Protein backbone atom coordinates (compact mmCIF):
# COMPACT_ATOMS: atom_id res chain seq x y z
CA UNK A 1 0.00 0.00 0.00
CA UNK A 2 1.44 3.38 -0.97
CA UNK A 3 1.80 6.19 1.59
CA UNK A 4 -1.05 8.10 -0.07
CA UNK A 5 -3.27 5.03 0.09
CA UNK A 6 -2.33 4.50 3.71
CA UNK A 7 -3.31 8.11 4.44
CA UNK A 8 -6.73 7.54 2.84
CA UNK A 9 -7.27 4.40 4.91
CA UNK A 10 -6.25 6.22 8.09
CA UNK A 11 -8.57 9.14 7.32
CA UNK A 12 -11.49 6.91 6.37
CA UNK A 13 -11.10 4.84 9.53
CA UNK A 14 -10.86 7.98 11.69
CA UNK A 15 -14.22 9.14 10.34
CA UNK A 16 -15.71 5.67 10.83
CA UNK A 17 -14.59 5.66 14.46
CA UNK A 18 -16.49 8.90 15.08
CA UNK A 19 -19.70 7.92 13.26
CA UNK A 20 -21.23 4.45 13.61
CA UNK A 21 -23.47 4.94 10.55
CA UNK A 22 -20.43 5.56 8.37
CA UNK A 23 -18.71 2.51 9.85
CA UNK A 24 -21.76 0.37 8.98
CA UNK A 25 -21.85 1.70 5.42
CA UNK A 26 -18.11 1.09 4.98
CA UNK A 27 -18.45 -2.49 6.25
CA UNK A 28 -21.15 -3.14 3.65
CA UNK A 29 -19.20 -1.52 0.80
CA UNK A 30 -15.93 -3.24 1.62
CA UNK A 31 -17.65 -6.64 1.89
CA UNK A 32 -18.98 -6.44 -1.67
CA UNK A 33 -17.46 -8.45 -4.49
CA UNK A 34 -14.82 -6.33 -6.26
CA UNK A 35 -16.84 -5.89 -9.47
CA UNK A 36 -20.03 -5.04 -7.59
CA UNK A 37 -18.16 -2.57 -5.36
CA UNK A 38 -16.59 -0.91 -8.41
CA UNK A 39 -19.97 -0.52 -10.11
CA UNK A 40 -21.66 0.82 -6.99
CA UNK A 41 -18.89 3.32 -6.33
CA UNK A 42 -18.92 4.44 -9.97
CA UNK A 43 -22.60 5.34 -9.53
CA UNK A 44 -21.87 7.15 -6.26
CA UNK A 45 -19.03 9.10 -7.90
CA UNK A 46 -21.22 10.04 -10.86
CA UNK A 47 -23.91 11.35 -8.53
CA UNK A 48 -21.35 13.29 -6.49
CA UNK A 49 -19.92 14.89 -9.64
CA UNK A 50 -23.39 16.18 -10.57
CA UNK A 51 -23.45 17.92 -7.19
CA UNK A 52 -19.97 19.41 -7.62
CA UNK A 53 -18.50 17.40 -4.74
CA UNK A 54 -15.06 18.37 -3.54
CA UNK A 55 -12.11 16.66 -5.18
CA UNK A 56 -11.06 15.01 -1.93
CA UNK A 57 -14.50 13.42 -1.57
CA UNK A 58 -14.25 11.98 -5.08
CA UNK A 59 -10.72 10.77 -4.36
CA UNK A 60 -11.99 9.01 -1.24
CA UNK A 61 -14.74 7.26 -3.21
CA UNK A 62 -12.16 6.24 -5.80
CA UNK A 63 -9.85 4.91 -3.08
CA UNK A 64 -12.68 2.74 -1.71
CA UNK A 65 -12.76 1.03 -5.10
CA UNK A 66 -9.21 -0.20 -4.67
CA UNK A 67 -8.99 -3.77 -3.47
CA UNK A 68 -6.11 -3.07 -1.06
CA UNK A 69 -7.99 -0.18 0.53
CA UNK A 70 -11.22 -2.15 0.85
CA UNK A 71 -9.38 -5.08 2.40
CA UNK A 72 -7.54 -2.87 4.89
CA UNK A 73 -10.77 -1.18 5.96
CA UNK A 74 -12.64 -4.49 6.18
CA UNK A 75 -9.85 -5.97 8.29
CA UNK A 76 -10.04 -3.08 10.72
CA UNK A 77 -13.84 -2.69 10.90
CA UNK A 78 -14.78 -6.35 10.67
CA UNK A 79 -17.63 -7.95 8.72
CA UNK A 80 -21.04 -6.35 8.21
CA UNK A 81 -23.87 -7.33 10.44
N, C-alpha and C positions, 0 to 999 in steps of 0.2 A: 504494500500500500504506500503510495507516495505521501510526502509530507502534507500536500494540499488536501489529499483525500482524507488523511488522518485528521486534519483540522475540521473538515466537514463532519466527519463522524463524531468528533468531540463536541462540536457545536450542536449537532442534531440531538445527541444524547443529553446534553445539558438542558435543552428545551424540554425534552421528554421527561426528564427528572422533575421539572417544575410543573408539568401539566399532564395529568393522568390520561386525559382524552387524546392528547397527541401521542403519548406512549402506546395507547391501544391501537390507534390508527397506524402507527409505524410497525407494530407487531404484525398487523394484518397485511400491510403492503410487503414487508420483508419476507413473509411466509409464502407469498405467491410464487408460482412457477415463473422462471425468468422471462419467458415470452409474454405471459399474462401481465406481469409487473411492468414490463417495457411498454406494452400497449396502454395499460391504465395510466401510467405516468405521462405518456405522450398526449393523452387526452387532457390530463390535468394541466400540462404545460401549455397546450393550445388554448385552453380556457383562460389561464393566467395571462397569456400574451394579449388576449383580447381586452383584458382589464389593465393593461400597461403595468404589470407587476414588476417590481424591482429586479434588477439583474441578479442579485444575490439569491433571491427567492427561486428564480428559474434555475440557477446553478445548483441549488440545493435539490430541487426536483430531479434535475439531470443526474446528480450524484446518487440519488436513491435508486436510479436505474442500473447502477453499476453493481455487478455481482459481489465484488469484494466489500463494497460499502454495505449492501443489504445483509450479507453474512455477518459482518462485524456488528451491525446494529442488532440483528436477530440473536446473536450470541450473548450480547449484553442484556437485552430486554427479555429474552426468553420467548417461548411460543405464545401464539394468541390463545385467548380463552379465558 
